[in-house]
Amino acid sequence: SMLDNIMIGQVSTAQMSGVSIANQFIFVFNITIFGAISGAGIFGAQYYGKGDHEGQKYTFRFRLILSLILIGIFAVVFNLFGKDLISLFLSGDDSPEMISETLKYGNQYLRIMIIGLIPFGIGQAYASVVRECGESKIPMYGSVAAIGVNLLLDYGLIFGKLGMPKMGVAGAAVATVIAKTIEALVVIVWAH
């Protein structure tokens, strides 16, 4: 989110404002996923500690199902009410053009980021299991890979560099979705 905000801020204020507002909603989703998964993680760690692998499998399934339910709820809310939610953050003191552009760019970013809810939610379910089994480095490697990919793709897709198309806000969202997918894949592939 911070990378997107900083890099889009170099394009225009309206685009940065739209991305920043949309990222606040994505942050609420991220915190909700983290909280839901952490609760089940307490039981998973206990099952792992006493060698009850069947119990641990149940907690993983619960986390995965809960993540999918939350992904569905947030995707529907963002899809149906994205513009209304973004509008709550817009000030009537700004010019109508600025408000219109901020709303347009924020909604454009949020619609693409809805896809990123899937790899983030599922990846976090896997990462929590991997961490409670004592493998904290694997999720960290996934995160480092995601940051590197996001930085490179943000630069290329926002500004049209490195032979990539210039996409602005949409490029930032696409880069973030790809980075989140890579982060999830690192953990999921290792876990399996």
N, C-alpha and C positions, 0 to 999 in steps of 0.2 A: 504494500500500500504506500509506504513512504517513497519507494523508488518511483512509483507511478506518479505520485503527487509532485515530486521534485522535477522529474523530467517533463511532465505535462505543463508544469508551471513555466517552463521556458518557451512554451508555444503561445499560450494566452491565459489571462486571468479567468475568463469564463470557463474554459476547459478545465483548468486546475480546480476551480470551485466546484464544478460538476463532479469531477472525479473524487474530490475530497469528501463531498457529501455522500456520494454512493459508497465510498469506502467505510463510512461510519456504519452503514447498514450491514456491510460485509463483516465488519468487526463484531457487531452484535451476534451475527450468525456464528462466527469463529468462537466467541466466548461461550455461546450456548452449547455448541458441540463439545468444547473442552470441558465444561461443567458436567454435561450429561455423561460423557465418557469417563471422567475422573471418578464419579460416584461408583460406577460398576468396576472401576479399576481397583478399588479397595478389596472387593471380593476376589477379583482375579489374582491379586498379589497374595492373598491368603491361600487360595487354592494352589498357586504355584509353590508357595513356601512349604506346604504339607504334601506336595507331590500328587495332588488330585488333578490330573490332566483333564478328566472328563468335566469336572466343575469349572475348570479354566475355559474349556471349549464353550460351555454354556454362557459364561460371562462375555466371551468374545462375540458369540452370536447375538447376545442381547445388545452389545455396543454397536454392532453392525446394523441390526434392525432399527435401533433407536436413531442412529445416524441417518439411515435412509428415510425414516419418518420425518426427521427434522429437515433434511434436504428437501423433501417434498413440500413441507409446510412453507419453508422460507422461499422456495422457488415460486410457489403459487402466489404468496404475498408480494414478492418482488415483481412478479410478472403482472399481476392485476393492479397493484397499488403503488408501483415504483414511482410514477410521476407525482402522485399525491404525497408520498413520503418525502420526496425531494423538495416539493413545493413548501413543505413545512419549514425548511431551512432558508428559504429565500425571503429577503427583506423587500418590503414595498418601497423603501427609500431608493433602491437602485433603479436604473433606467429600465424601461420595458424591454429594450433590446438585450441588455445584460441578463435580466431575469429569464428571458426566452432562451438565450444561448446556454446559460448555465443549466437550465432544465433539460434542454435538448442533449447536451453533452453528458450530463449526469445519468440520464435515462439510457443513452446509447451505451455508456460504460457498464451500467448495472445489468442491462439485458445480456451482454456477453458474459459478465461475471457470474451470472446464474449457472452457466455451464461449469464454472470452476468450483461451485459448491459440492459437486459430486466427488471429484478427486480429493478435495480437502477433507470432507466428512469421512469418506472411506479410509483415506490415508491416516487420519487421526485415530480411527478405530484400531487399525493395524499397529500404528506406532505406539499406542498405549500398551498393547500386549507385549510388543517387543521390549519396551522399556521395563515393564514389570518382571520380565524374565532376565533382566540384568544386562541387556544389550542396548545401552543408551547411545552408543556411537553411531549405530545404523540410522536412526532418525536424524541425528545431527548431520551425517553425510548427505542425506536426502535434502535437508534444509540448505546446506551449503551449495549443493548442486542447483537447487531451485533459485537461489539468490544469483548465482552466476549466470544461469540461463535467462532469468528475468532481466538482469542488467543488460546483457547482450541483445536480447530480443527487443527490449524497450528502446534501446538506442536505435536499432535497425528499423523497427516498425513504426515508431513515433515520428522519427525524422527522415525516414527513407534512406537510410545509410546501409552499407554492407550489401548492396544489391537487393535490398528488401523494399517493398512498396511503402510509400509515406501514408500512414493511416491515422496518425494523431491519436485521439482518445481510443478509438477502436483498436489500434495497434497496441496500446498499453494494456487493454483488457485481454486481448489475444495472447500477448506475451505472458501475462500473469496466469492465465488458464493453463498454458503450456507448461509453465514453471511448476505450478501446483500439481499437474499431472505427473511430471517427472519426479517430483518429490514423493508422491504417493507410490509410483512404480518402484522406486529404489527400495522402499520399505516392504512393499507387497512381494516383490520378486525375492528379496532376501528372506522374508518370512516363509515363503513357500519352498 
